[in-house]
Structure formats: C-alpha cells, structure tokens
Amino acid sequence: MTLAETSFSDLINKPVRTVELLSGSFAHSLRLRRRDDVDLVLTTASRYDQDHVILDTAVRLFVALLRDDDSESLLVRVLPEVFAWAAFLPEADQRLLAMELVRTLRGASDLDNLAPVTQLIVEWRHTAEVHADPELAEALRQKTGDFGPVPAPNVAP
C-alpha cells in the first residue's frame, strides 16, 4: 500500500493543509517523515476501525478453519510458502510455530496489539537461521556440561 507522504513539521506548521492531504489520500493514511526519528502514520479513525475489523475477522476465520482435524498438517505444509525460512525448521518446530502463531494471532487481535505476533515471527525466524547454518546448529547441540554457579554481576552502588 502506497501512502501519501509529508514531513512531521508540516503537520505542526500547516495542520489544516496536512489533514487535507489525509482526506485526499486513497488509503486514508498519511506517512509523516521525521528527520531524526522513526516515521509515523496518521490515519482516520474510520480507517483504523475498518482495518481492525478486517484483521479480527481474518484471525477468527483462520482459527475456525484450524479446528478441522487435518488443518494442522495443512498449516504446516503451507508455512514455507508464507515464511520461506520455515523450510529450515525441523517438522516438530514447524508444528510448534503453526500452533503458536494461531494462539498469538488470536490473543493479539483481542488485545488490538500486533506486537506479540511480530515478536513471535522474529524469534522463529532466528531459530530457522540457526537450523540453516550447520556449524551453528551443531555448536548449539553440543553438550557442554555444568560449569557451576554463575557469579552475581558487579553492581555499582
């Protein structure tokens, strides 16, 4: 989706003109570029509500479809099409990713906070990176034994 863009300072200095840009934007969203920080997206309340309804509906539909007996194996089969890196995960981990993804999507939708989904995907992607590197995977499988208690960190008073 392409967003109309303007600078954050335009919002501060020319708020009426900037909101007019938002109203004229096909997506009803406006990217506010900031020089020394992350960009922001300004959107209409109706667009936000619409996006939330769509996401919530998709998640509920997805979860309902997964109640079928064969759905878990179907989800595991399509995971590498959604996340190409999932092909490097062992089958047991692919199943675990699928189930965690469903639970996390459902909870995140109810909370109206997608951050847990993003975190889950990032964590599983890193796990796949380990499995994709034979040397790293082997190093992590090595049994190293118990090195005893870990000393307390030095804490400055």
Secondary structure as GFF3:
##gff-version 3
##sequence-region A 1 157
A	DSSP	beta_strand	4	7	.	.	.	ID=ss1
A	DSSP	alpha_helix	8	13	.	.	.	ID=ss2
A	DSSP	alpha_helix	15	24	.	.	.	ID=ss3
A	DSSP	beta_strand	29	33	.	.	.	ID=ss4
A	DSSP	beta_strand	40	43	.	.	.	ID=ss5
A	DSSP	alpha_helix	45	65	.	.	.	ID=ss6
A	DSSP	alpha_helix	71	82	.	.	.	ID=ss7
A	DSSP	three_ten_helix	84	88	.	.	.	ID=ss8
A	DSSP	alpha_helix	91	111	.	.	.	ID=ss9
A	DSSP	alpha_helix	115	132	.	.	.	ID=ss10
A	DSSP	alpha_helix	134	141	.	.	.	ID=ss11
###
